[in-house]
Amino acid sequence: MKQGDDQRRQGGAGWWTRERAQLVAGVALAVLAVGEALLRVRGLSMEGWGSVSDITPAATRPPSGMGPSAEGVGSESAAAGSLGPGGVGPGGAGPWLSGLVLPLLALATTAPLVLLRGQRVACAALVSASVVLSLLAFQTLTAAGAGALLLACYLAGRTGPAVAAVAVAAPYPVMELIGTTGAATTTHTLVLACLAPATALAAIARRARAEAREHTEARQVIADSLLEHTARGERARIARELHDVVAHHISMVAVQAETARVSVAGMPPAGAQRLSAIGDTARAALTEMRRLLGVLREDAGASTAARRPQPGLGLGELNELLDEARQASGTGMRLILRGTPAALDPGVELAAYRIIQEALTNARRHAPGAAVDVRLDYHGQGLHLSVRDNGPGPSGDNIQGRHGLAGMRERALAVGGRLSTGAAHGGGFLIEAHLPGKQTP
């Protein structure tokens, strides 16, 4: 919920920034357009962008070769023509008309950027219509007006329908092909015929690319969510299986061991001790399983399982593990340490502890009565762990397919180490693991 609010706030801030940028650009272009128009009225025409005489409406202009100095027309008629209602001569109303029409045209081509900031398609349509009117009817256009048209085409392509953006830019290639503009604005029309459609299409392409990127990100988020939900469902299924099947059988082992120890009369003390050890081992396994279930079940409360730190390579923990194995098998167990014990990553220590635990279990199962040496060699690169027994060694069956050895190898690989198993020199079975040291930031 908080992430969604942050995204909405960021989107609102971006919208405000874009609106403000359009407002500033529109005001700047309007000021430049009006200034350019006033300069033209004063006769300070800018090269390549028309002059004061260009604002005469095309319908009132004399045909080519029929100007005031044409043959057969006297000076009086020339003067009258220059003072006519459509003229722009210095003695008539032309300069005043020029001073009114040209700034209004400049405002018409730029003001929609300021007045219609929230309706960019309508803004682009008005700007384009004003530019077309300026080119066709008055044969003039300011540089700021051309810039306003390109900006309006870009904004329409980014935010409006693609058809509308193309329609806004379409009149200029048509005008250039038909040749409806005069000689004074041929260059203007050619430039706009090239740039206006290109700007609109570039904006449309950029918007399409942004939308495709957003859709890809949305699909990735959905895929990640589905994967996470699948993983949660799988963890819940594993937790149910452990609780319903494995935990039930281990509980039965503990109950039957205690029942046999109490109910059988005349049992030797050694047998009663063995049954008590079986019950203690089963209860310890149940505690470990409850803690695992508490990790797998996301909805587990604080009372689900007893929480305690995961085992590691502490001397007390290793001695306790070897004492339990020694009592269960009745054989010799030795713990050999070399080097200076150093704190490893918790995951590495847990992996080493589980490898030792599984190796001792395998020794009791496959080499009963054999002595076992557990060696921990600390060095600068990490830990070299080895567990060796003096039993008969590996048999002819495929030891690589045993689940215990595969689990140990997976634990070593999970923390960035490696594990090897096989016959030891001089007899017996050897398990070696090389685990990495503590990672320094």
N, C-alpha and C positions, 0 to 999 in steps of 0.2 A: 504493500500500500504506500509506504513511504517512498519507494523507488518510483512508483507511478506519479506521485505528487511532484517529485523532483523533476521528472521528465516533462510534466505539464508546465512547471515553472520555467524550465529551460526553453521549452517551445514558445511560451509567452514572451520571454525575454528576446528570443530570436525574432519573433514577429515584430516586436516593438522596434528592434534595431533596424529591420528591413523597412518598416514604415518611415522611420525617421530618416534613413538614408534616401528613400525616394522623395521625401519632403524637401530635404536639403538640395538634392539634385534638381528637382523641379523648380525651386526658387532661384537657384543659380542660373539655370538655363533660361528662365523667364527674364531675369535681369539682363543677361547677356543678349537675348533676342531683342528686347526693347532698346537697349543701348545701341545695338547694331542698326536697328531700324531708324533711330534718331540720327545716327551718323549718316545714314544714306539720305535722309531728308535734307540734311545740311550739305549734301553733295559730296560727302567723304565716303564714297562707295568703296567697298572692299573688293579687291581683285578676284575675279572668278565667281562672285556671288551677286551679280546684277548691279544696277544703279537706280537713281531716282526715276528715270524715265521708264524703267521696266514695270512700274506699278500701274501703268495705264491699262484699263481693262481691254482684253483682246478684241471685244466686239466694237469698241469705239476707236481702234487704231486705224489710221489711213493705210490703204494698200501700199505695197512696195512701189516706190517711184512716184508716189502721189503726195509727197511732202509739201510744205509751204514753198519750197524753192523750185517746184516743178514748173516745166515750161507751160506757159499759157495762164499762169496764176500770178496776179499782181501782188505788190507789197501789201495793199490794203486787204485783199482777201487772205493773204498769209497771216497778217496780224489778226484778222477776225478769226481765222482758224485757230490760232494759238490761244485765243481768248474764249474759244467756244466752251460749251458746258462740259465736254469731255476732255479738254486739253489740260496740259500741265505747264503751260507757259508761265513765265514769271509775272506777267501782269494780271492773270486771272485768278480763279479759285483753285487751280491745280496744286500749288504748293500746300495750301491748307488741306486739300483733300489727301495729298500725299502724307502730310504730317499726321493725319487721322487714321488713314487706312493701313499704312505699313506697321505702325505699332500695334494696331488691333490684330493684324494678321500674325505678328510675332507672338502676341499673347495667346491667340487661339491655338497656335502650334505647341505651346509649352504649358499653359495654365492647367490643362486637364491632369498633368502629373501631380499638381498640388491639390486640386479640388476633388479628384476622384482616386484617392490613394487606395481605398478599400475595394474599388471596382476596376480592376486593371484591364479587363477586356473592353469595357466601355471607355476607359481612358485611352486605350490604344486606338479604338475606333474613331474617337473624336480627334485625336492628334492626326491620324492618317487622313481623315476627311478634310481637316484644315490644311494639311500640306498639299493634298490634291487640289483644293480650291485655290490655294496660293499659286501653285504651278500653272494650272490651266487658265484661271480667270485673270490673274495679275502678273503672271510670268516673273515671279520673284520668290525667293526663299532664303531665310537666314541660316547661317551655319548652326546656330543654337537650335533652330527648328528641326534641322536634319538630325542633330544629336538627340533631340527629344523623341523623334520618330523611332530611331534605333533603340533607344532605351525602352520605349513603350512596346515595341515588338518583342524585345527580350523578356520583359515582365509578363506580357501576355503568354508567351511560350512557356515560361516557368510555372505559371499559376493557373492559366485558363485552358480551355479545350484547344487541342492542336489545330482543329479546323479553323477556329476563330483566329488564332495567331497567323496561320497561313493566309487567311482571307484579308487580314489587316495589311499584310505585305504584298498581296497579289496585284494591286492596281499599278505598281511602278514598273514591273516588267511588261505589263500590257501597254501602258503609256509609251514606253520606249519602243516597243515593237510597232505600234500604230503610228507613232510620231505625232502625237497631238500637241506637244509642247512647242514653244517657240525656240528660236536659235539661242536666245539668252539663257534658257534654262535646260538646254539639251544635256549639258554636263551634269547638272543637278539630278536630272531624271536617270541618267545612266548610272551614277554613283548609287542612288537609292535603289534602282532596279537590281543592282548586285548585292548591296549590303543588307537591305531590309529582309529579303527572304532568307539570306544566309544567317542573319541574327536570329530570326524566328526559329529556323530549323535547328540551330545550335542550342537554343534554349530548350526546345522540345527534346532534343537528344540528351541534354544534361538532366532534365527532369526524369526522363525514362530510365537513365542510368541510376539516378538516385533512388527511384522507386524500386528498381530491380535489386539494388543493394539492400534496401529496407526489407523487401520480401525475402531475400536470402537470409538476412539476419533473423527475421521472424521464424522462418522455417527451421533455422538452426536452434533457436530457443525452444521451439515446439519439440524438435527431435531430442534435445537434451532433457527436456521435461519428461518425455515419454520414456527415455532411457532410465532416468532417475526413478520414475514410478515403477518401471519394470524391476529395477534393482531392489527397490523397497519391497515389492511383492515377493521377490525371490528370497530376500532375507527373512521376511515374515514366514514364508513356507518352510525354510530351513529351521527356523526357531520352533515352529509347530512340530516338525518331525523330531527334532532333538527332545522336545518336551514330552511328546506323546509316546515315542518309541524308546529312545536310548535312556532317557532319564527314568522311565518306568522300569526298565530291566536292571539298571544299576541300583535303583532303590530296592528291587527284589533281592539282588545279590547281598546288599547290606542287611536287609531284614533276615534272610535265610542264614547268613553267617552268624548273626547274633542269636537267632533261634537255636541253631545247632550247638553253639557254645553253651547255652544255658540249659537246654533240654536233654542233652546226651549225658547220662550219668557215668561216672568213672572215666571221663576223658582225661588223658594225660595233660599235664600243664603245657607241654610244648604244642599239642594240638589246639588247646584252648587259646594259646597265644597266637597261633596262626589264624584261627578264625577271627580273633579280635583284630588282627592286622588287616584281614580281608575287609571287615566292616569299616575300619578306619579309612582304608584306601577308597572304598566305595563312597563313603561320605565326603571325602576330599574331592573325588571326581564330580559328585553332585554339586559341590560348592563352585568348582571351576565351571561346570556347565551352566549353573544359574548366572554366573557372571557373564558368560558368553551370551546367554539369552538376553541379559539386560542390555548388551551392546547391539544385538541384532534387532531387538524389538524397540522401535522408536517410541512406542506408547508406554514403555515400561516406567513405572513410577519409582520413587526412591525406595520403596519397600520391596521391590521385586527380588533383588539379590543383594547379598552382603558385598559392599564395595571395599576393595582393598587394592593396594598397588600390585601391578603385575610383577611376577618374579624376575630376578635378574641374576647377576654373577657375584652377588655378595657372598663373602666367605661363609656366613651363617646359613644362607639359603642353599649353597652347594653342599655343605656338610650335612644339612638336614636331608637333602635329596639322596646323598650317598648312604646315609644311615638307614633310610627307609629301604633302599635297594639291598643293603647288606642284611637287614633283618628279614626281608622277603626271600632272599636266595640263600642266606647262610654262608656266603663265600666272602673272600677278601675284596675290598674296594679301596683304591688309593686315589687321592687327589694330589696332583703334582702341579705346582705353579712355578713358572720361570719368567724372569723379567719383573718389571715394576708394574703391579696392577694399576690400570688407568680406567677412568670412567668412559664408557662407550655410550653411543646413542641408545636410548631405551629400547628401540626396536631391535638393535643388534644384540643387546643383552638378553632380551626375551627370546630371540631366535636361538642364541647359543644355549640358553637354559633348556629350551624344548628339544634341541638336538641331543643334549646330554641325557635328558629324561627318556627320550625315545631309544637312544643307543643302549642305555641300561636295561630298558624293557626288552629290547631285542636280544641282549646277551642272556637274560634270564630265560627267555623263551627258546632260543636256538642253541645256546651253549650252557645248559644248566650245570652249576657247580664250578664254572670257570671264574677265575679271578679277573678283575677288570681294573685297568688304569685309565684315569681321566687326566689328561694333560692340557694345561692352559699356558700358552707361550705368548706373552705380551711383547710386542715390538713396535717400532715407530709407525708402521703401516697399518696396524690393527691387531688382530688376534688370530693365532693359529691354534685351533682346537682339535684334539685327537682323543678318541676313545678306542681302546684296544683290549681284547680279551685273549686268554690263552687256551681257548677251546679248540675244537677240531677244524675250525675254519669254515669257509663257505662250502656248501654241498653242491651236488651236481645240478640242482634245480636253478631256475633263473632268478637269481637274487635281485636283479635289476627291476623285476616286476613287482616286488613287494611294496605294499602301500606305505609302510613305515619309512623305508629308504626314500621313496619318492617324496613323501611329506617333508623329510629332512632336507632333501635337495631343494625343494620349492621354498622352504624357509630361508635357506642360505641365499638363493637367487633373489628373493624378495628384498633383501637388505643390501644387495650389491656384492655378495660374496660367491663362493663356489664350494662344492662338497664332492668328495670322492670316496669310494668304498672299494674294498677288496681284501684279498688275503694279505696278512701281515708277514713280514720276514721272520722266519723261525716258527711259524705256526700261529694260528688264531685269526681273528677277523679285525680289521682296522677301518675306522671311520675318521676321515680328516676333513676339517672345514677351515677355510680361510675367510675371515670376516673383516670388513673395513673398520678403520678407527673412527673416532669422533670427528664429525665434519666441523671445520672452523669457518665462521662467517667471513 
